[in-house]
Amino acid sequence: MAKKTSEPTGNNSQAGPTEESSAITTNNENNKPVKPDNANSNVNSLSMPVKLTALLAIGALLSVVASFGVQFYNDTYVRPVQKDRTFPFLGGKETNGTRLRILQAPSSQRPLLQLLEPDRPWNPSFIVEVLVNGTVFPLNAFQERVYETLDVYNGGKLTVKYDVFSLTIAHIIYPNSTIGFYVNSNGKPLNGTEENLELKISGRGVKWIKIPLTPAGNYYQTFPSTQEEAFSNHEEIKNDVANLEERWNKKFDEWFASTGQQNLPAAYIEIMKAAYSMVANSLSVVQNFPMMGKYGFFVDEVNYFFLMPISITYTTLDEQFFAIMTLSKLNVEDTMRVIRSYISLSNELGHMANRLVFGTVELFPIQSPMLFQVIKELLSNPKFDNEYQDIIENLDYIAENTWKNSIGKGGVKDVKWTGDSRGVFDLEPATSKNTSSLELLCLLGDMSLVMKNVYKKVGDDKNSVKWEKRATDVNEAMASYWNNEKKEYGDIVNGKIEKGPWPHVPLILGIVKEDSENLGQLLKNLQDDPNFTQLGLQTSEEQGIAVSTNYLLLRSLKHYAGLSGPSQEIAHRMYSVLKNNMAAAIARAHRAEKSFFGRYDKNMRPLGPKENLDGTLVFSIMSSP
């Protein structure tokens, strides 16, 4: 039996809920229809489910609002922080396990030698130190450091000097991870006495060995060893050191002959070997990498490899790009080790770790077009043909973000530097408002061509066509940066073409078609520029001539010299003169200073600090016919 909704009063008969809710009687006095007394009761009884419905609706609305609030909170305060610390491509590729080599671990107290396993740098290392009165005399405190052996996985040779004191250490790495040392010391010790100068060899949890260094001493030692006193002669180590040097000289000569450069003077060959040795021994590693993201500081448990000289601290990791080009000529494994480290440090927020600030690496929005100049170099070397499949996702991620972060609302006529990465000449400041950068546009066009060719290497035609289309877009946009009246390229400033600081970039990068009418004009413009000297294009009188910029120019001139066209002859002539002058300047400075520099003045005098790895590009310059 159905439950009643209300109890009727008076003599009214019982009715159902529908009837009661609609019941109306007539008042005889004023003849107006009125509701019976029980109508209010019925309305009150019906308001209960209405209220419940309203409450449920309000609850549902609050739930939606709360859900939206949680979503907003997560999207604003949680997920960005998580993405800031998430690196989708992070992780090195292990190669041959337990092999040892010299690895620099940047610090203020660097040992003379530090031998580590690159694939397992957390394992204990072998360390060789110079002690003066029991205190470490660090590698970076010596006035001169010269590496002479290129074969870093089998041994090496280092000579250091301070005033009239010199110390040479050759080492052999044996298959059982035993190290053989030959030590030669000459000249007056650092502190003026013989007793307080020692060479300490330690590591791997075994007892250390100390060798007293005299003004004219020759010592042989193995480590680990139960023989604490060094040998005055050791035929096996002596022969192994000689054989190591002979094998590498033979290997180098065979490689060099393959380049078609067999008639270079012996002095140039030695400088090339010194340049490559310096780069090969500049491989550095930092464990537990400290990073500063957009949302705070954190330490990632990653082993990061990069190329950095002993005496110079970078401001950006982009500064190693030209050193990588030198390293790539002979060593695929370590080149890829450094490149993988660099391209892996891009996070899910679209930021990348590349600025060095107070011992940490700061994350900035990805804009790394110069990376693709390195990849362009690798594409010309068949040794790297099988390496692109492993890194294509990383490269595409960096290329896409570089494109997105460079191009504004105006498309390829609105191209801007963010101010956190290196360009053709140096670290580029942020582009001014209402200005579109010609230099960056050219780099984006070249990046697109590089990505097209990388995708072609891995057999991905779809993405190859996508990047080819972007390269075409850039090429078509170049007309908007050309001042037809002055016959030169420039930046777009407030809708007009103005001669920017780098009008020669299209020529430097070699992105102008060889049959273009503009190519001959650009070559003439370069020759007529007062900043174009016998040694190359200088940034300014104060900053001088950068080896790196002019290496790119040489690469471009060689490209045009090898292609049929109206400008082929002049490109060949400019290439030959510039190549010989640049090599001569680097060689002259090296003979005097036993080091390499990244810049020179127009009179071929070196500028800036020693041990600039950009100067090792002499290896690539001289090995190119």
FENSULNOR-V82426 format. One record per residue. N is the residue number from 0. RES is the residue in one small letter. PHI is phi in radians with two decimals (999 if undefined). PSI is psi in degrees with one decimal (none if undefined). Layout:
# FENSULNOR-V82426
[[N/RES/PHI/PSI] [N/RES/PHI/PSI]]
This chain:
# FENSULNOR-V82426
[[0/m/999/132.9] [1/a/-1.18/140.0] [2/k/-1.29/137.7] [3/k/-1.23/144.9] [4/t/-1.45/-35.3] [5/s/-2.67/166.0] [6/e/-1.83/118.4] [7/p/-1.22/153.7] [8/t/-1.93/167.9] [9/g/1.12/-145.8] [10/n/-1.67/8.5] [11/n/-1.10/139.8] [12/s/-1.34/159.9] [13/q/-1.21/137.9] [14/a/-2.39/163.1] [15/g/-1.36/170.9] [16/p/-0.99/-38.7] [17/t/-1.23/-41.0] [18/e/-1.13/-46.2] [19/e/-1.11/-39.0] [20/s/-1.24/-17.1] [21/s/-1.96/5.2] [22/a/-1.22/133.8] [23/i/-2.42/135.7] [24/t/-2.02/171.9] [25/t/-1.95/132.7] [26/n/-1.54/117.5] [27/n/-1.19/-24.7] [28/e/-1.24/-48.7] [29/n/-1.95/6.2] [30/n/0.93/31.2] [31/k/-1.83/140.8] [32/p/-1.18/135.3] [33/v/-2.31/154.7] [34/k/-1.41/142.2] [35/p/-1.12/162.6] [36/d/-1.02/-34.6] [37/n/-1.35/-4.7] [38/a/-1.14/-42.7] [39/n/-1.03/-38.9] [40/s/-1.10/-40.1] [41/n/-1.17/-40.5] [42/v/-1.09/-44.4] [43/n/-1.04/-39.7] [44/s/-1.17/-32.4] [45/l/-1.38/-23.9] [46/s/-1.18/-18.4] [47/m/-1.10/-53.4] [48/p/-1.15/-29.1] [49/v/-1.13/-44.7] [50/k/-1.10/-42.1] [51/l/-1.07/-42.2] [52/t/-1.09/-42.4] [53/a/-1.09/-43.5] [54/l/-1.08/-42.5] [55/l/-1.11/-39.1] [56/a/-1.12/-43.8] [57/i/-1.11/-41.1] [58/g/-1.08/-43.0] [59/a/-1.10/-41.2] [60/l/-1.10/-44.5] [61/l/-1.08/-37.9] [62/s/-1.10/-43.0] [63/v/-1.11/-45.6] [64/v/-1.06/-43.7] [65/a/-1.10/-42.5] [66/s/-1.07/-43.4] [67/f/-1.09/-39.8] [68/g/-1.11/-43.8] [69/v/-1.10/-43.7] [70/q/-1.05/-46.1] [71/f/-1.08/-43.6] [72/y/-1.07/-46.8] [73/n/-1.10/-44.1] [74/d/-1.20/-27.5] [75/t/-1.64/-39.8] [76/y/-2.04/-16.9] [77/v/-1.88/-58.9] [78/r/-1.11/-41.7] [79/p/-1.03/-39.1] [80/v/-1.14/-40.8] [81/q/-1.13/-43.8] [82/k/-1.14/-30.9] [83/d/-1.07/-28.2] [84/r/-1.88/10.0] [85/t/-1.97/122.2] [86/f/-2.06/101.0] [87/p/-1.12/-23.6] [88/f/-1.88/6.6] [89/l/-1.18/143.7] [90/g/2.29/124.2] [91/g/-1.43/165.0] [92/k/-1.82/115.4] [93/e/-1.25/145.8] [94/t/-2.01/-94.5] [95/n/-1.88/27.1] [96/g/1.30/-113.1] [97/t/-1.62/14.3] [98/r/-1.15/146.7] [99/l/-1.79/154.9] [100/r/-2.83/164.7] [101/i/-1.17/129.1] [102/l/-2.33/132.0] [103/q/-1.49/134.7] [104/a/-2.03/95.0] [105/p/-0.87/124.2] [106/s/-2.89/170.4] [107/s/-1.38/-14.7] [108/q/-2.13/60.9] [109/r/-1.23/133.4] [110/p/-1.24/166.8] [111/l/-1.09/-47.0] [112/l/-2.35/142.4] [113/q/-2.38/114.0] [114/l/-1.82/119.6] [115/l/-2.27/165.9] [116/e/-1.60/113.8] [117/p/-1.03/-34.1] [118/d/-1.42/-14.7] [119/r/-2.45/63.7] [120/p/-1.19/-9.8] [121/w/-1.34/-16.4] [122/n/-1.18/152.4] [123/p/-0.99/146.8] [124/s/-1.89/165.4] [125/f/-1.63/134.7] [126/i/-2.25/134.5] [127/v/-2.10/125.5] [128/e/-2.30/150.0] [129/v/-1.68/129.5] [130/l/-1.96/133.2] [131/v/-2.06/114.2] [132/n/0.94/36.7] [133/g/1.45/-2.8] [134/t/-1.84/138.9] [135/v/-1.15/130.3] [136/f/-1.77/104.3] [137/p/-1.23/158.1] [138/l/-1.00/-41.8] [139/n/-1.28/-5.1] [140/a/-1.53/-16.0] [141/f/-1.24/147.2] [142/q/-1.34/-24.2] [143/e/-2.50/137.2] [144/r/-2.38/122.7] [145/v/-2.28/119.5] [146/y/-1.66/136.4] [147/e/-2.12/-9.0] [148/t/-2.07/134.9] [149/l/-1.56/-20.7] [150/d/-1.46/78.5] [151/v/-1.22/-20.5] [152/y/-1.57/-4.4] [153/n/-2.09/-13.7] [154/g/2.84/-163.1] [155/g/3.14/174.9] [156/k/-2.57/128.6] [157/l/-2.31/133.5] [158/t/-2.09/128.0] [159/v/-2.12/150.3] [160/k/-2.40/146.3] [161/y/-2.55/113.3] [162/d/0.96/-120.7] [163/v/-1.70/1.9] [164/f/-1.59/135.7] [165/s/-2.36/148.2] [166/l/-2.44/126.4] [167/t/-2.03/130.4] [168/i/-2.22/118.8] [169/a/-1.87/140.4] [170/h/-2.36/148.4] [171/i/-2.08/132.6] [172/i/-1.76/113.8] [173/y/-1.53/158.8] [174/p/-1.00/-27.9] [175/n/-1.57/17.8] [176/s/1.13/22.9] [177/t/-1.55/142.1] [178/i/-1.93/132.5] [179/g/-1.83/132.5] [180/f/-2.09/138.9] [181/y/-2.06/127.1] [182/v/-2.17/130.1] [183/n/-2.24/124.3] [184/s/-2.07/141.1] [185/n/-2.49/148.4] [186/g/1.56/178.3] [187/k/-1.21/128.8] [188/p/-1.02/162.7] [189/l/-1.04/-35.4] [190/n/-1.79/7.8] [191/g/1.50/-1.9] [192/t/-2.22/166.2] [193/e/-1.62/-28.1] [194/e/-1.32/-29.6] [195/n/-1.68/7.8] [196/l/-1.88/121.2] [197/e/-2.40/157.3] [198/l/-1.96/122.0] [199/k/-1.91/128.6] [200/i/-2.03/126.9] [201/s/-2.60/175.3] [202/g/2.24/167.1] [203/r/1.06/23.3] [204/g/1.27/13.7] [205/v/-1.85/165.8] [206/k/-1.10/132.7] [207/w/-1.25/162.9] [208/i/-2.20/137.1] [209/k/-2.05/136.2] [210/i/-2.06/115.8] [211/p/-1.13/133.5] [212/l/-1.79/125.4] [213/t/-1.90/167.5] [214/p/-1.04/-23.9] [215/a/-2.53/76.9] [216/g/-2.13/145.0] [217/n/-2.20/127.6] [218/y/-2.39/146.9] [219/y/-2.20/138.6] [220/q/-2.68/146.5] [221/t/-1.96/153.6] [222/f/-2.63/134.4] [223/p/-1.11/152.5] [224/s/-2.76/146.9] [225/t/-1.49/-10.2] [226/q/-1.56/98.8] [227/e/-1.35/-27.1] [228/e/-1.53/129.0] [229/a/-1.17/152.2] [230/f/-1.47/144.4] [231/s/-1.43/-17.3] [232/n/-2.66/143.4] [233/h/-2.69/98.7] [234/e/-1.04/-39.2] [235/e/-1.11/-49.4] [236/i/-1.12/-42.3] [237/k/-1.02/-45.0] [238/n/-1.20/-38.1] [239/d/-1.16/-38.7] [240/v/-1.11/-43.9] [241/a/-1.14/-41.4] [242/n/-1.17/-38.2] [243/l/-1.05/-46.4] [244/e/-1.14/-40.0] [245/e/-1.15/-42.5] [246/r/-1.08/-42.2] [247/w/-1.28/-33.7] [248/n/-1.10/-40.2] [249/k/-1.16/-45.0] [250/k/-1.10/-42.2] [251/f/-1.12/-44.9] [252/d/-1.07/-40.1] [253/e/-1.14/-43.1] [254/w/-1.12/-44.4] [255/f/-1.13/-38.4] [256/a/-1.09/-31.7] [257/s/-1.19/-17.7] [258/t/-1.47/-7.7] [259/g/1.46/11.1] [260/q/-1.90/70.2] [261/q/-1.64/-9.9] [262/n/-1.94/21.8] [263/l/-1.27/147.9] [264/p/-1.05/148.5] [265/a/-1.02/-33.8] [266/a/-1.11/-37.6] [267/y/-1.19/-38.1] [268/i/-1.07/-42.5] [269/e/-1.13/-38.3] [270/i/-1.15/-38.9] [271/m/-1.09/-42.3] [272/k/-1.11/-41.3] [273/a/-1.12/-39.0] [274/a/-1.12/-45.8] [275/y/-1.19/-39.1] [276/s/-1.07/-39.5] [277/m/-1.09/-43.6] [278/v/-1.17/-46.4] [279/a/-1.06/-32.2] [280/n/-1.64/9.5] [281/s/-1.74/5.2] [282/l/-1.12/124.5] [283/s/-2.09/156.1] [284/v/-2.41/139.2] [285/v/-2.16/125.7] [286/q/-1.69/152.5] [287/n/0.88/68.9] [288/f/-1.14/119.3] [289/p/-1.44/126.6] [290/m/-2.26/148.6] [291/m/-2.01/106.7] [292/g/-1.56/-176.1] [293/k/-1.14/-29.2] [294/y/-1.93/15.8] [295/g/2.40/177.4] [296/f/-1.57/141.4] [297/f/-2.72/161.7] [298/v/-2.05/123.8] [299/d/-1.77/134.8] [300/e/-1.39/76.4] [301/v/-2.36/148.3] [302/n/-1.73/113.3] [303/y/-1.86/127.1] [304/f/-1.87/139.8] [305/f/-2.74/166.2] [306/l/-1.81/119.4] [307/m/-2.59/132.4] [308/p/-1.19/165.2] [309/i/-1.13/-42.1] [310/s/-1.75/2.4] [311/i/-2.14/136.1] [312/t/-1.88/126.0] [313/y/-1.27/156.0] [314/t/-1.74/-21.0] [315/t/-2.56/144.5] [316/l/-1.22/-11.1] [317/d/-1.12/-18.9] [318/e/-1.20/-12.0] [319/q/-1.55/-4.0] [320/f/-1.00/-44.2] [321/f/-1.32/-28.0] [322/a/-1.15/-36.7] [323/i/-1.09/-36.8] [324/m/-1.06/-40.7] [325/t/-1.16/-48.1] [326/l/-1.01/-35.3] [327/s/-1.17/-17.2] [328/k/-1.12/-33.8] [329/l/-2.20/-15.0] [330/n/-2.29/103.0] [331/v/-1.30/-43.7] [332/e/-1.03/-52.4] [333/d/-1.28/-30.8] [334/t/-1.04/-47.6] [335/m/-1.22/-29.4] [336/r/-1.09/-43.1] [337/v/-1.25/-43.4] [338/i/-1.13/-42.7] [339/r/-1.06/-40.0] [340/s/-1.07/-46.8] [341/y/-1.11/-48.7] [342/i/-1.35/-14.7] [343/s/-1.38/-20.2] [344/l/-1.54/46.0] [345/s/-2.05/127.2] [346/n/-1.69/178.1] [347/e/-1.27/-11.1] [348/l/-1.45/-4.3] [349/g/1.46/21.6] [350/h/-1.91/163.4] [351/m/-2.43/141.4] [352/a/-1.50/110.5] [353/n/-2.61/-12.2] [354/r/-1.68/126.4] [355/l/-1.63/118.5] [356/v/-2.40/114.6] [357/f/0.88/48.0] [358/g/1.44/-1.4] [359/t/-2.09/164.9] [360/v/-1.92/122.4] [361/e/-1.61/144.0] [362/l/-1.61/129.8] [363/f/-2.29/158.9] [364/p/-0.92/137.1] [365/i/-1.13/122.9] [366/q/-2.68/91.9] [367/s/-2.33/62.2] [368/p/-1.18/-26.6] [369/m/-1.25/-20.6] [370/l/-0.96/-35.6] [371/f/-1.38/-11.1] [372/q/-1.26/-32.8] [373/v/-1.18/-46.5] [374/i/-1.10/-35.4] [375/k/-1.03/-40.1] [376/e/-1.12/-42.1] [377/l/-1.16/-34.1] [378/l/-1.09/-22.8] [379/s/-1.53/-1.2] [380/n/-2.00/109.8] [381/p/-1.08/-14.9] [382/k/-1.11/-20.3] [383/f/-1.77/7.2] [384/d/-1.03/-29.2] [385/n/-1.69/8.9] [386/e/-1.70/-15.4] [387/y/-1.33/-28.9] [388/q/-1.03/-36.5] [389/d/-1.29/-20.8] [390/i/-2.06/2.4] [391/i/-1.10/-37.9] [392/e/-1.11/-43.8] [393/n/-1.06/-47.6] [394/l/-1.07/-42.5] [395/d/-1.14/-39.3] [396/y/-1.07/-44.0] [397/i/-1.21/-40.9] [398/a/-1.13/-44.3] [399/e/-1.09/-44.9] [400/n/-1.21/-35.5] [401/t/-1.09/-44.1] [402/w/-1.08/-49.4] [403/k/-1.09/-41.8] [404/n/-1.39/-8.1] [405/s/-1.76/-28.1] [406/i/-1.81/125.7] [407/g/-1.60/-161.8] [408/k/-1.10/-27.2] [409/g/-1.48/10.1] [410/g/1.21/-142.5] [411/v/-1.29/1.9] [412/k/-1.78/11.1] [413/d/-2.46/73.5] [414/v/-1.99/126.9] [415/k/-2.40/140.2] [416/w/-1.31/142.7] [417/t/-1.51/-18.1] [418/g/1.72/14.8] [419/d/-2.22/16.1] [420/s/-2.54/168.3] [421/r/-1.54/144.3] [422/g/-1.94/-159.1] [423/v/-1.11/-33.4] [424/f/-1.80/-37.7] [425/d/-3.09/-167.4] [426/l/-1.12/122.5] [427/e/-1.62/133.1] [428/p/-1.26/165.4] [429/a/-1.10/138.6] [430/t/-1.21/140.2] [431/s/-1.14/157.3] [432/k/-1.08/144.3] [433/n/1.12/23.7] [434/t/-2.19/140.2] [435/s/-2.07/127.1] [436/s/-1.47/120.0] [437/l/-1.10/-43.7] [438/e/-1.01/-49.0] [439/l/-1.17/-38.3] [440/l/-1.01/-45.0] [441/c/-1.11/-40.8] [442/l/-1.13/-37.9] [443/l/-1.16/-38.4] [444/g/-1.13/-42.4] [445/d/-1.20/-38.1] [446/m/-1.01/-41.4] [447/s/-1.14/-40.3] [448/l/-1.15/-39.5] [449/v/-1.09/-46.5] [450/m/-1.11/-37.9] [451/k/-0.99/-46.3] [452/n/-1.27/-33.4] [453/v/-1.15/-44.6] [454/y/-1.11/-33.4] [455/k/-1.15/-37.5] [456/k/-1.08/-36.7] [457/v/-1.65/5.3] [458/g/1.36/25.6] [459/d/-1.85/90.2] [460/d/-1.22/-34.1] [461/k/-1.06/-50.8] [462/n/-1.27/-28.3] [463/s/-1.10/-42.1] [464/v/-1.17/-38.1] [465/k/-1.03/-46.7] [466/w/-1.30/-29.5] [467/e/-1.11/-38.8] [468/k/-1.09/-40.6] [469/r/-1.16/-39.3] [470/a/-1.08/-38.2] [471/t/-1.14/-41.4] [472/d/-1.02/-43.1] [473/v/-1.15/-43.4] [474/n/-1.06/-40.6] [475/e/-1.20/-33.0] [476/a/-1.27/-19.2] [477/m/-1.00/-29.9] [478/a/-1.07/-28.5] [479/s/-1.30/-14.6] [480/y/-1.80/4.2] [481/w/-1.71/124.6] [482/n/-1.61/101.9] [483/n/-1.19/-27.7] [484/e/-1.24/-44.1] [485/k/-1.62/-6.1] [486/k/1.00/51.1] [487/e/-2.70/157.8] [488/y/-1.51/156.3] [489/g/-2.78/174.8] [490/d/-1.32/157.1] [491/i/-1.64/116.7] [492/v/-2.16/115.5] [493/n/0.92/40.1] [494/g/1.45/-4.1] [495/k/-2.03/154.5] [496/i/-1.52/121.4] [497/e/-2.17/142.1] [498/k/-1.14/110.8] [499/g/-1.46/-173.2] [500/p/-1.26/-18.6] [501/w/-2.27/64.4] [502/p/-1.22/-14.4] [503/h/-1.62/3.3] [504/v/-1.02/-41.5] [505/p/-0.98/-35.4] [506/l/-1.32/-42.9] [507/i/-1.04/-38.5] [508/l/-1.52/-9.9] [509/g/1.22/35.2] [510/i/-1.74/0.4] [511/v/-1.47/134.2] [512/k/-1.05/140.2] [513/e/-1.11/-24.9] [514/d/-1.71/9.7] [515/s/-1.24/142.6] [516/e/-1.14/-25.1] [517/n/-1.32/-22.5] [518/l/-1.08/-47.8] [519/g/-1.06/-38.2] [520/q/-1.15/-39.8] [521/l/-1.15/-39.0] [522/l/-1.12/-40.3] [523/k/-1.15/-42.6] [524/n/-1.02/-40.4] [525/l/-1.13/-45.6] [526/q/-1.14/-31.3] [527/d/-1.45/-12.3] [528/d/-1.22/126.7] [529/p/-1.08/-18.3] [530/n/-1.50/-1.7] [531/f/-1.61/114.9] [532/t/-1.93/-179.4] [533/q/-1.09/-20.1] [534/l/-1.74/-9.4] [535/g/2.32/-167.3] [536/l/-1.51/121.8] [537/q/-1.64/146.4] [538/t/-1.20/-44.8] [539/s/-2.90/171.3] [540/e/-1.04/-39.1] [541/e/-1.30/-43.5] [542/q/-1.45/-20.0] [543/g/1.31/-157.1] [544/i/-1.86/116.6] [545/a/-1.46/128.7] [546/v/-1.06/-40.1] [547/s/-1.09/-49.2] [548/t/-1.05/-43.8] [549/n/-1.35/-18.8] [550/y/-1.16/-42.2] [551/l/-1.09/-38.6] [552/l/-1.13/-43.4] [553/l/-1.05/-43.1] [554/r/-1.06/-39.8] [555/s/-1.20/-45.8] [556/l/-1.09/-38.3] [557/k/-1.10/-39.8] [558/h/-1.03/-48.6] [559/y/-1.22/-31.2] [560/a/-1.18/-22.5] [561/g/-1.64/2.1] [562/l/-2.03/140.2] [563/s/-1.19/136.7] [564/g/2.92/168.5] [565/p/-1.13/-18.5] [566/s/-1.83/8.1] [567/q/-1.08/-45.7] [568/e/-1.16/-45.8] [569/i/-1.17/-35.5] [570/a/-1.12/-40.3] [571/h/-1.14/-42.1] [572/r/-1.15/-44.0] [573/m/-1.12/-39.8] [574/y/-1.07/-47.1] [575/s/-1.10/-45.1] [576/v/-1.16/-46.8] [577/l/-1.15/-41.0] [578/k/-1.06/-48.0] [579/n/-1.15/-40.1] [580/n/-1.19/-41.4] [581/m/-1.12/-44.6] [582/a/-1.10/-39.6] [583/a/-1.13/-41.6] [584/a/-1.12/-44.4] [585/i/-1.15/-41.7] [586/a/-1.12/-42.5] [587/r/-1.06/-46.0] [588/a/-1.14/-37.0] [589/h/-1.19/-39.2] [590/r/-1.07/-37.1] [591/a/-1.43/-37.8] [592/e/-1.92/-10.4] [593/k/0.97/37.0] [594/s/-2.71/-179.9] [595/f/-2.14/148.6] [596/f/-2.17/154.1] [597/g/-1.64/-13.7] [598/r/-2.47/153.3] [599/y/-2.44/155.9] [600/d/-1.54/177.2] [601/k/-1.18/-14.0] [602/n/-1.70/15.0] [603/m/1.26/17.1] [604/r/-1.51/137.8] [605/p/-1.23/147.0] [606/l/-2.17/150.9] [607/g/1.43/-173.7] [608/p/-1.29/157.0] [609/k/-1.23/170.0] [610/e/1.06/32.2] [611/n/-1.40/118.5] [612/l/-1.18/-18.9] [613/d/-1.04/-30.6] [614/g/-1.15/-21.3] [615/t/-1.26/-4.5] [616/l/-1.07/-11.7] [617/v/-0.99/-29.7] [618/f/-1.07/-47.7] [619/s/-1.24/-36.6] [620/i/-1.10/-46.5] [621/m/-1.40/-20.5] [622/s/-1.52/0.0] [623/s/-1.74/123.9] [624/p/-1.19/none]]
